[in-house]
């Protein structure tokens, strides 16, 4: 379940990056929408990093 959620979140991050890139090209770097997407990306990337850390810890705990 954790892996599935991480994969879905990764896809969402890639989609947000694509949207942000398009928005920058169309509206410029200083547009409020770019900032909003960037902040959303930061949150999602942080969540993904936490998930990856949890997945990294699980096998070590079970081998003890």
Gaussian input, Z-matrix of N, CA and C with variables (Angstrom, degrees):
# hf/3-21g

backbone

0 1
 N
 C     1     B1
 C     2     B2     1     A1
 N     3     B3     2     A2     1     D1
 C     4     B4     3     A3     2     D2
 C     5     B5     4     A4     3     D3
 N     6     B6     5     A5     4     D4
 C     7     B7     6     A6     5     D5
 C     8     B8     7     A7     6     D6
 N     9     B9     8     A8     7     D7
 C    10    B10     9     A9     8     D8
 C    11    B11    10    A10     9     D9
 N    12    B12    11    A11    10    D10
 C    13    B13    12    A12    11    D11
 C    14    B14    13    A13    12    D12
 N    15    B15    14    A14    13    D13
 C    16    B16    15    A15    14    D14
 C    17    B17    16    A16    15    D15
 N    18    B18    17    A17    16    D16
 C    19    B19    18    A18    17    D17
 C    20    B20    19    A19    18    D18
 N    21    B21    20    A20    19    D19
 C    22    B22    21    A21    20    D20
 C    23    B23    22    A22    21    D21
 N    24    B24    23    A23    22    D22
 C    25    B25    24    A24    23    D23
 C    26    B26    25    A25    24    D24
 N    27    B27    26    A26    25    D25
 C    28    B28    27    A27    26    D26
 C    29    B29    28    A28    27    D27
 N    30    B30    29    A29    28    D28
 C    31    B31    30    A30    29    D29
 C    32    B32    31    A31    30    D30
 N    33    B33    32    A32    31    D31
 C    34    B34    33    A33    32    D32
 C    35    B35    34    A34    33    D33
 N    36    B36    35    A35    34    D34
 C    37    B37    36    A36    35    D35
 C    38    B38    37    A37    36    D36
 N    39    B39    38    A38    37    D37
 C    40    B40    39    A39    38    D38
 C    41    B41    40    A40    39    D39
 N    42    B42    41    A41    40    D40
 C    43    B43    42    A42    41    D41
 C    44    B44    43    A43    42    D42
 N    45    B45    44    A44    43    D43
 C    46    B46    45    A45    44    D44
 C    47    B47    46    A46    45    D45
 N    48    B48    47    A47    46    D46
 C    49    B49    48    A48    47    D47
 C    50    B50    49    A49    48    D48
 N    51    B51    50    A50    49    D49
 C    52    B52    51    A51    50    D50
 C    53    B53    52    A52    51    D51
 N    54    B54    53    A53    52    D52
 C    55    B55    54    A54    53    D53
 C    56    B56    55    A55    54    D54
 N    57    B57    56    A56    55    D55
 C    58    B58    57    A57    56    D56
 C    59    B59    58    A58    57    D57
 N    60    B60    59    A59    58    D58
 C    61    B61    60    A60    59    D59
 C    62    B62    61    A61    60    D60
 N    63    B63    62    A62    61    D61
 C    64    B64    63    A63    62    D62
 C    65    B65    64    A64    63    D63
 N    66    B66    65    A65    64    D64
 C    67    B67    66    A66    65    D65
 C    68    B68    67    A67    66    D66
 N    69    B69    68    A68    67    D67
 C    70    B70    69    A69    68    D68
 C    71    B71    70    A70    69    D69
 N    72    B72    71    A71    70    D70
 C    73    B73    72    A72    71    D71
 C    74    B74    73    A73    72    D72
 N    75    B75    74    A74    73    D73
 C    76    B76    75    A75    74    D74
 C    77    B77    76    A76    75    D75
 N    78    B78    77    A77    76    D76
 C    79    B79    78    A78    77    D77
 C    80    B80    79    A79    78    D78
 N    81    B81    80    A80    79    D79
 C    82    B82    81    A81    80    D80
 C    83    B83    82    A82    81    D81
 N    84    B84    83    A83    82    D82
 C    85    B85    84    A84    83    D83
 C    86    B86    85    A85    84    D84
 N    87    B87    86    A86    85    D85
 C    88    B88    87    A87    86    D86
 C    89    B89    88    A88    87    D87
 N    90    B90    89    A89    88    D88
 C    91    B91    90    A90    89    D89
 C    92    B92    91    A91    90    D90
 N    93    B93    92    A92    91    D91
 C    94    B94    93    A93    92    D92
 C    95    B95    94    A94    93    D93
 N    96    B96    95    A95    94    D94
 C    97    B97    96    A96    95    D95
 C    98    B98    97    A97    96    D96
 N    99    B99    98    A98    97    D97
 C   100   B100    99    A99    98    D98
 C   101   B101   100   A100    99    D99
 N   102   B102   101   A101   100   D100
 C   103   B103   102   A102   101   D101
 C   104   B104   103   A103   102   D102
 N   105   B105   104   A104   103   D103
 C   106   B106   105   A105   104   D104
 C   107   B107   106   A106   105   D105
 N   108   B108   107   A107   106   D106
 C   109   B109   108   A108   107   D107
 C   110   B110   109   A109   108   D108
 N   111   B111   110   A110   109   D109
 C   112   B112   111   A111   110   D110
 C   113   B113   112   A112   111   D111
 N   114   B114   113   A113   112   D112
 C   115   B115   114   A114   113   D113
 C   116   B116   115   A115   114   D114
 N   117   B117   116   A116   115   D115
 C   118   B118   117   A117   116   D116
 C   119   B119   118   A118   117   D117
 N   120   B120   119   A119   118   D118
 C   121   B121   120   A120   119   D119
 C   122   B122   121   A121   120   D120
 N   123   B123   122   A122   121   D121
 C   124   B124   123   A123   122   D122
 C   125   B125   124   A124   123   D123
 N   126   B126   125   A125   124   D124
 C   127   B127   126   A126   125   D125
 C   128   B128   127   A127   126   D126
 N   129   B129   128   A128   127   D127
 C   130   B130   129   A129   128   D128
 C   131   B131   130   A130   129   D129
 N   132   B132   131   A131   130   D130
 C   133   B133   132   A132   131   D131
 C   134   B134   133   A133   132   D132
 N   135   B135   134   A134   133   D133
 C   136   B136   135   A135   134   D134
 C   137   B137   136   A136   135   D135
 N   138   B138   137   A137   136   D136
 C   139   B139   138   A138   137   D137
 C   140   B140   139   A139   138   D138
 N   141   B141   140   A140   139   D139
 C   142   B142   141   A141   140   D140
 C   143   B143   142   A142   141   D141
 N   144   B144   143   A143   142   D142
 C   145   B145   144   A144   143   D143
 C   146   B146   145   A145   144   D144
 N   147   B147   146   A146   145   D145
 C   148   B148   147   A147   146   D146
 C   149   B149   148   A148   147   D147
 N   150   B150   149   A149   148   D148
 C   151   B151   150   A150   149   D149
 C   152   B152   151   A151   150   D150
 N   153   B153   152   A152   151   D151
 C   154   B154   153   A153   152   D152
 C   155   B155   154   A154   153   D153
 N   156   B156   155   A155   154   D154
 C   157   B157   156   A156   155   D155
 C   158   B158   157   A157   156   D156
 N   159   B159   158   A158   157   D157
 C   160   B160   159   A159   158   D158
 C   161   B161   160   A160   159   D159
 N   162   B162   161   A161   160   D160
 C   163   B163   162   A162   161   D161
 C   164   B164   163   A163   162   D162
 N   165   B165   164   A164   163   D163
 C   166   B166   165   A165   164   D164
 C   167   B167   166   A166   165   D165
 N   168   B168   167   A167   166   D166
 C   169   B169   168   A168   167   D167
 C   170   B170   169   A169   168   D168
 N   171   B171   170   A170   169   D169
 C   172   B172   171   A171   170   D170
 C   173   B173   172   A172   171   D171
 N   174   B174   173   A173   172   D172
 C   175   B175   174   A174   173   D173
 C   176   B176   175   A175   174   D174
 N   177   B177   176   A176   175   D175
 C   178   B178   177   A177   176   D176
 C   179   B179   178   A178   177   D177
 N   180   B180   179   A179   178   D178
 C   181   B181   180   A180   179   D179
 C   182   B182   181   A181   180   D180
 N   183   B183   182   A182   181   D181
 C   184   B184   183   A183   182   D182
 C   185   B185   184   A184   183   D183
 N   186   B186   185   A185   184   D184
 C   187   B187   186   A186   185   D185
 C   188   B188   187   A187   186   D186
 N   189   B189   188   A188   187   D187
 C   190   B190   189   A189   188   D188
 C   191   B191   190   A190   189   D189

   B1=1.4547
   B2=1.5304
   B3=1.3324
   B4=1.4595
   B5=1.5263
   B6=1.3180
   B7=1.4707
   B8=1.5268
   B9=1.3291
   B10=1.4669
   B11=1.5304
   B12=1.3291
   B13=1.4673
   B14=1.5167
   B15=1.3329
   B16=1.4621
   B17=1.5247
   B18=1.3274
   B19=1.4587
   B20=1.5256
   B21=1.3230
   B22=1.4660
   B23=1.5258
   B24=1.3305
   B25=1.4555
   B26=1.5283
   B27=1.3189
   B28=1.4598
   B29=1.5268
   B30=1.3189
   B31=1.4694
   B32=1.5230
   B33=1.3226
   B34=1.4656
   B35=1.5323
   B36=1.3208
   B37=1.4628
   B38=1.5249
   B39=1.3116
   B40=1.4638
   B41=1.5226
   B42=1.3166
   B43=1.4692
   B44=1.5320
   B45=1.3265
   B46=1.4672
   B47=1.5231
   B48=1.3218
   B49=1.4699
   B50=1.5257
   B51=1.3124
   B52=1.4663
   B53=1.5230
   B54=1.3207
   B55=1.4618
   B56=1.5326
   B57=1.3218
   B58=1.4637
   B59=1.5260
   B60=1.3185
   B61=1.4599
   B62=1.5352
   B63=1.3286
   B64=1.4625
   B65=1.5251
   B66=1.3311
   B67=1.4609
   B68=1.5250
   B69=1.3183
   B70=1.4696
   B71=1.5205
   B72=1.3140
   B73=1.4648
   B74=1.5290
   B75=1.3248
   B76=1.4628
   B77=1.5302
   B78=1.3258
   B79=1.4584
   B80=1.5235
   B81=1.3175
   B82=1.4596
   B83=1.5154
   B84=1.3243
   B85=1.4576
   B86=1.5243
   B87=1.3121
   B88=1.4659
   B89=1.5287
   B90=1.3198
   B91=1.4645
   B92=1.5373
   B93=1.3310
   B94=1.4748
   B95=1.5349
   B96=1.3127
   B97=1.4619
   B98=1.5347
   B99=1.3278
   B100=1.4665
   B101=1.5321
   B102=1.3110
   B103=1.4729
   B104=1.5257
   B105=1.3124
   B106=1.4622
   B107=1.5293
   B108=1.3169
   B109=1.4681
   B110=1.5200
   B111=1.3236
   B112=1.4592
   B113=1.5299
   B114=1.3111
   B115=1.4646
   B116=1.5255
   B117=1.3107
   B118=1.4629
   B119=1.5341
   B120=1.3256
   B121=1.4692
   B122=1.5189
   B123=1.3083
   B124=1.4712
   B125=1.5253
   B126=1.3294
   B127=1.4678
   B128=1.5319
   B129=1.3198
   B130=1.4614
   B131=1.5312
   B132=1.3192
   B133=1.4673
   B134=1.5251
   B135=1.3105
   B136=1.4624
   B137=1.5341
   B138=1.3189
   B139=1.4709
   B140=1.5278
   B141=1.3218
   B142=1.4613
   B143=1.5269
   B144=1.3253
   B145=1.4613
   B146=1.5271
   B147=1.3315
   B148=1.4668
   B149=1.5219
   B150=1.3289
   B151=1.4641
   B152=1.5281
   B153=1.3310
   B154=1.4644
   B155=1.5297
   B156=1.3202
   B157=1.4651
   B158=1.5225
   B159=1.3196
   B160=1.4629
   B161=1.5255
   B162=1.3221
   B163=1.4619
   B164=1.5183
   B165=1.3195
   B166=1.4585
   B167=1.5253
   B168=1.3306
   B169=1.4539
   B170=1.5275
   B171=1.3071
   B172=1.4627
   B173=1.5327
   B174=1.3252
   B175=1.4658
   B176=1.5185
   B177=1.3027
   B178=1.4671
   B179=1.5150
   B180=1.3321
   B181=1.4553
   B182=1.5228
   B183=1.3211
   B184=1.4554
   B185=1.5194
   B186=1.3355
   B187=1.4653
   B188=1.5308
   B189=1.3427
   B190=1.4723
   B191=1.4899
   A1=111.13
   A2=116.02
   A3=119.83
   A4=111.06
   A5=116.39
   A6=120.30
   A7=110.78
   A8=116.83
   A9=120.74
   A10=110.42
   A11=116.71
   A12=120.91
   A13=111.20
   A14=116.78
   A15=120.84
   A16=110.57
   A17=117.17
   A18=120.65
   A19=111.46
   A20=116.66
   A21=120.57
   A22=111.04
   A23=116.50
   A24=120.57
   A25=110.46
   A26=117.05
   A27=121.11
   A28=111.26
   A29=116.69
   A30=120.45
   A31=110.80
   A32=116.08
   A33=121.02
   A34=110.64
   A35=116.78
   A36=121.43
   A37=110.13
   A38=116.53
   A39=119.94
   A40=111.79
   A41=116.65
   A42=120.35
   A43=110.16
   A44=117.26
   A45=120.66
   A46=111.42
   A47=116.74
   A48=120.21
   A49=110.61
   A50=115.63
   A51=120.10
   A52=110.29
   A53=116.13
   A54=121.21
   A55=110.35
   A56=116.64
   A57=119.47
   A58=110.63
   A59=116.64
   A60=120.49
   A61=110.45
   A62=117.15
   A63=121.35
   A64=111.09
   A65=115.80
   A66=120.38
   A67=110.72
   A68=116.86
   A69=120.58
   A70=110.08
   A71=116.35
   A72=119.80
   A73=111.69
   A74=116.57
   A75=120.45
   A76=113.90
   A77=117.36
   A78=120.48
   A79=114.17
   A80=116.84
   A81=119.91
   A82=112.47
   A83=114.36
   A84=122.35
   A85=113.51
   A86=117.54
   A87=120.52
   A88=113.60
   A89=118.04
   A90=120.87
   A91=110.00
   A92=117.64
   A93=120.79
   A94=113.62
   A95=117.27
   A96=120.30
   A97=111.10
   A98=116.81
   A99=121.11
   A100=109.32
   A101=116.11
   A102=120.23
   A103=110.68
   A104=116.89
   A105=121.45
   A106=110.95
   A107=116.80
   A108=121.14
   A109=110.25
   A110=116.87
   A111=121.46
   A112=111.13
   A113=116.45
   A114=120.29
   A115=110.92
   A116=116.38
   A117=121.16
   A118=109.73
   A119=115.87
   A120=120.41
   A121=111.02
   A122=117.42
   A123=120.86
   A124=110.64
   A125=116.53
   A126=120.19
   A127=111.15
   A128=115.97
   A129=119.99
   A130=111.78
   A131=116.54
   A132=120.07
   A133=109.95
   A134=116.91
   A135=121.04
   A136=110.54
   A137=116.17
   A138=120.16
   A139=111.02
   A140=116.80
   A141=120.94
   A142=110.64
   A143=117.14
   A144=120.27
   A145=111.09
   A146=117.13
   A147=120.80
   A148=110.51
   A149=116.74
   A150=120.46
   A151=110.98
   A152=115.77
   A153=119.98
   A154=110.62
   A155=116.72
   A156=119.98
   A157=110.89
   A158=117.75
   A159=121.41
   A160=110.67
   A161=117.25
   A162=120.60
   A163=110.78
   A164=117.10
   A165=121.12
   A166=110.86
   A167=117.64
   A168=121.77
   A169=111.60
   A170=118.35
   A171=121.19
   A172=114.46
   A173=120.84
   A174=119.07
   A175=112.94
   A176=118.25
   A177=121.10
   A178=110.92
   A179=117.11
   A180=120.48
   A181=110.72
   A182=117.63
   A183=120.41
   A184=112.24
   A185=118.36
   A186=120.31
   A187=112.08
   A188=117.52
   A189=120.31
   A190=112.56
   D1=-42.84
   D2=179.69
   D3=-63.69
   D4=-40.86
   D5=179.30
   D6=-64.45
   D7=-42.28
   D8=178.83
   D9=-61.16
   D10=-44.37
   D11=178.81
   D12=-63.33
   D13=-40.20
   D14=179.19
   D15=-64.31
   D16=-41.33
   D17=179.13
   D18=-65.22
   D19=-42.56
   D20=177.79
   D21=-63.56
   D22=-41.05
   D23=178.96
   D24=-65.83
   D25=-38.86
   D26=177.45
   D27=-61.75
   D28=-41.98
   D29=176.73
   D30=-62.71
   D31=-41.07
   D32=179.53
   D33=-64.62
   D34=-39.33
   D35=177.67
   D36=-62.13
   D37=-45.29
   D38=179.61
   D39=-63.27
   D40=-38.58
   D41=177.88
   D42=-65.88
   D43=-43.49
   D44=178.15
   D45=-62.29
   D46=-38.52
   D47=177.40
   D48=-62.25
   D49=-42.13
   D50=178.74
   D51=-62.43
   D52=-46.15
   D53=-179.85
   D54=-63.09
   D55=-42.28
   D56=-179.95
   D57=-63.81
   D58=-41.90
   D59=178.83
   D60=-59.90
   D61=-45.95
   D62=178.51
   D63=-62.38
   D64=-41.72
   D65=-178.68
   D66=-64.94
   D67=-40.87
   D68=177.09
   D69=-61.61
   D70=-43.33
   D71=-179.16
   D72=-65.37
   D73=-36.49
   D74=-176.08
   D75=-86.59
   D76=-35.20
   D77=-172.23
   D78=-117.92
   D79=-14.00
   D80=-179.36
   D81=96.73
   D82=160.54
   D83=-174.62
   D84=-65.00
   D85=-29.02
   D86=-173.54
   D87=-91.09
   D88=3.83
   D89=-179.75
   D90=-67.09
   D91=136.70
   D92=-179.90
   D93=-56.98
   D94=-30.73
   D95=178.88
   D96=-64.37
   D97=-36.38
   D98=178.27
   D99=-63.83
   D100=-43.69
   D101=178.73
   D102=-61.95
   D103=-43.18
   D104=179.50
   D105=-60.72
   D106=-46.44
   D107=179.58
   D108=-64.96
   D109=-40.33
   D110=179.41
   D111=-61.76
   D112=-43.18
   D113=178.59
   D114=-65.74
   D115=-38.53
   D116=176.95
   D117=-63.15
   D118=-43.05
   D119=177.40
   D120=-61.14
   D121=-43.14
   D122=178.99
   D123=-57.29
   D124=-45.22
   D125=179.91
   D126=-63.42
   D127=-44.76
   D128=-178.52
   D129=-66.31
   D130=-40.27
   D131=179.10
   D132=-64.86
   D133=-40.60
   D134=177.58
   D135=-62.34
   D136=-43.31
   D137=177.70
   D138=-61.74
   D139=-42.59
   D140=-179.89
   D141=-64.65
   D142=-40.75
   D143=177.89
   D144=-61.49
   D145=-41.04
   D146=177.62
   D147=-63.27
   D148=-42.97
   D149=178.09
   D150=-61.06
   D151=-44.26
   D152=-179.23
   D153=-63.77
   D154=-38.96
   D155=176.93
   D156=-64.04
   D157=-39.96
   D158=177.89
   D159=-63.83
   D160=-42.25
   D161=179.18
   D162=-66.79
   D163=-32.78
   D164=179.93
   D165=-70.68
   D166=-32.88
   D167=-177.51
   D168=-79.24
   D169=-34.40
   D170=-174.01
   D171=-54.70
   D172=-48.96
   D173=-179.32
   D174=-63.36
   D175=-35.49
   D176=-179.61
   D177=-66.21
   D178=-39.77
   D179=-179.53
   D180=-66.31
   D181=-39.47
   D182=-177.53
   D183=-72.95
   D184=-20.32
   D185=-179.20
   D186=-85.52
   D187=-7.36
   D188=179.84
   D189=-79.13

